[in-house]
């Protein structure tokens, strides 16, 4: 009888643990479900749950930027931090797409695993393929909003953890892009950039950024070694995406030769 009670108790405990795990997973999923209200103005929601900010004079010729955020605790925090970039891009006649990373991809601490990050490690190629599919879906959705006459080819910009993602996707030539902006990040080595896939690249670094100034230098050196010609810009200060950084990105994209611009992909 005692053995039977122990077996019943063990089954009950196992069932309770499964229930707790299921509830925890459901809570995390619900926390990260696409919510229209997350995409507050100047943003609007896309079908995938990503956000987009369109300029008031958006047209088929509007240049489209995909912005990969740095690690962040919530989607609300990401949207709020992206507003200055959206406003600057919109003022220059550019659209800004802000997709969201997922939890579990910043593995260096239990707290970091709870933040929204990107699958940047070389071994996470399958997870990056899923990210690329979502980015392509977002770009197609924006193309429909713009009444684009041909597939839109975006610009890819990343900050911090998102900069590592942008660099990795560029190295893998995973997403067709017109140009790339990488701010205060780097690339997880090993990484090699095929010379035949070269596009204009802007690298932004901060001399006071203890961790990522060296990784940006390492990325620059790898690009140069692989035959690329990145534009390097550095400033004083710490690890953050400043107003000057945003203006440098927008100015860089606005100064591209017409043949390098996104409208070159349109008839």
N, C-alpha and C positions, 0 to 999 in steps of 0.2 A: 504493500500500500504506500509506504514511504517513497519507494522508487517511482511509483506511478505519479505521486504528487510532484516529485522533482521534475519528471518529464513534462507534466502539464505546465509547471511553473516556467520551465525553460522555454517551452513553446510560446507561452504568454509573453515572456520577456522579449523573445525574438520578434514576435508580432508587433510588440510595442516599439522596438527599435526600428523596424521597417516603417511603421507609421510615422515615427518622429522624423526619419530620414526623408520620407515622401513629403511630409508637411514642410520640412526645411527646403527641399528642392522646389516645391511649389511656391513657397514664399519668395525664394530667389528669382524664380522665373517670373512671378507676378511683378516683382520689383523692377525687372528689366523688360517687361512687355512694352511694345510700342504704345505710347500714349500721345494722342494728338496735342494735349495741353503742354507736353514737354517742349514742343516746338513753338515757343512763344515768339511774337514779333521781334525782329524782322523775319523770323523763320516760319515756315509752314511744313507740315508733315508730308513725307513721301510714303508710298504704299509699304515699303519695307520697314518703316519706323524711323528711318533717318530723317534729318531735317534739311531744308533748302531755303536759302534767302536769294530772291531774284531782284535785280535792279528794276526800277519803275519803268524803264524803257526797254525791257527785255525783248529780244527778237531772236530770229534764227541764227544771227551772227554773234550772239552773246558768248563770251568766253566762259567756260565752266571750270571751277576749281573744286577738287575733292580734298577736304581737309581732314587729316588723321590726327586726332587729339592726343595729348599726353595722358598719362595715367590719371584717373579721376575716380572719386567715390560714387558719383551718381551721374545720370544723364542730365539732370537739371544743372549740375555744376559745369558740365561740358558745354551746354548751350549758353549759359551765362558767360563763360570765359570766351566763347567764340563770337559774341556779339560785336566787339570792336573790329574783328577781322571781317565779319559779314558787312558791317557798315562801310568799311574802307573799300572792300571789293565792289559792293553795290554802287558806291559813289563813282568808281572807275568803270562802271558798266559791266561788271563781272558778276556771275552767279557763284554762290558758295554752297556746296553740299557738305553736311556734317554727319557722317555715319558714326556708329557707336561700336566700341570694342566690347569685349566680354570679360567676365570674371574668370580668374584662374590662370591668366597668362603672365602675371608678374609674380614669379614663384619664390622670390628671395625671402619672404616672411609671410606668416599667417595673415597679417593685416593687409599686406600688398596683394595677396591672392584674392581678397575681397574687392579690389578696385577693378575698374574697367580698363583693360589693356589690349594689346595686339599680339598675335602669335608670331613673335619675331625670331625665335630660335631656329637655326637651320633645319632641325629635324621636324618642325611643325608645318611642313609644306602642304599637307592635306588640309589643315585648318586654314592656311592662307588661301588655298584654292576656294574654300567656302567664302572667305572674305571677298576675294576678287569677284566671285559670282554676284555677291550682294552689291558691290560697287558698280559693276556693269549694269545691274538692274536699276540702281539709282540713276546712273547716267542716262540710260534709256528713258526712264520716267521724266527726267528733266528735259531731255531732247523733245519728248512729246509736248511738254508744257511750252517749250520755245517754238514749236512747229518747225523744228529743224528738218531740212530737206535731205539730210544724210546722217549717218551715225555720228554723234558728237564724240570727239576725242578730247578728254579733259586734261587739265593740269593737275598734277599730284603734289600736295604740300603736306608735310608732317612736322609736328613739334614734339620733342622729347621722345617718349615711348613711341609716338606716332611717327617721329622722324626715323627711328630705327625701322619701323614698318615700311615707310616710303622708300628707304634705301634698299631694304631687302626685296621689295616688289620690283624695284628698278633693276636690281642685279639679276633677278630671275626673269626679267622682261615679261612679267605676269599680266600687266595691264597696259594696253596701248595708251600712251600719254604724249602730249605735245611738249611738256617741260616738267621739271621737278624742282621743288623747293624743300630743302632739308634744314631744319632749325634746331640747334642745340640737342643733337642726338648722336648718331653715328650709324654703324652697321655691325651686326654680330658676325664675327669672323668664323670660318672662312667665307669670303664673298668675292666674286669676280664679275666685272661689268664688261659685257661683250661690246667691242668697239663698233660693230655694225648696228647696234641698237642705240647709239648715242643720241641724246636729246639735250637741249639747254638745261643746265643744272645750276641752281643758286644754293650755296652753302653759307649758313649764318652761324657764327660762333661767338661766345662771350668769354673774354679773358679771365673773368672772375668765376667761371663755371668750373669748379674743381674736378668734377667727374666727366663732363661732356666736352669741355674744350679739347682735351687730349683725344677723345674718340672722334671728334669732328676733324681734327688734324689727320687721324688715321684714315678716315673715310676719304678725305681729300687726296691723300697720298695714294690710296688704292685706285681711285678714279684716274689720277694722272698716270699711274703705272699701267693702267689698262687702256690708255690712249684717249681718255675723255678730257674735256677742257672746261672744268667747272669754274664758275665765278665764285670767288671767296670773299666774304665780308665778315669782319670781326669788330667787336665793340667792347668797351669797358662794361662792367656790371656782371650780374649773376644769371642764374638759370631761370629765365622767364621769357615769354613771348611779349615783347614790349610793343608800344605803338610804333616806334622807329623800325622794329623788325617787320611789322605788318606793312608799313609803307614801303620798305625795301622790297618785300615780296611783290606787292602790287605794282611798284614801279618797274621791277625786273620783268614782270609779265607784260606790262604795257609797252615796254621798249623792245620786245621781240620783233624781229623782222617779219613782215607780213607772211612770208612762206612758213614761218615757225608757229604762227598763231593757230588757234583752234579753228578759225574760219577757213583755213586751208583744207580742212576735211569736208567742207561743204561745197557743192557745185556752184 
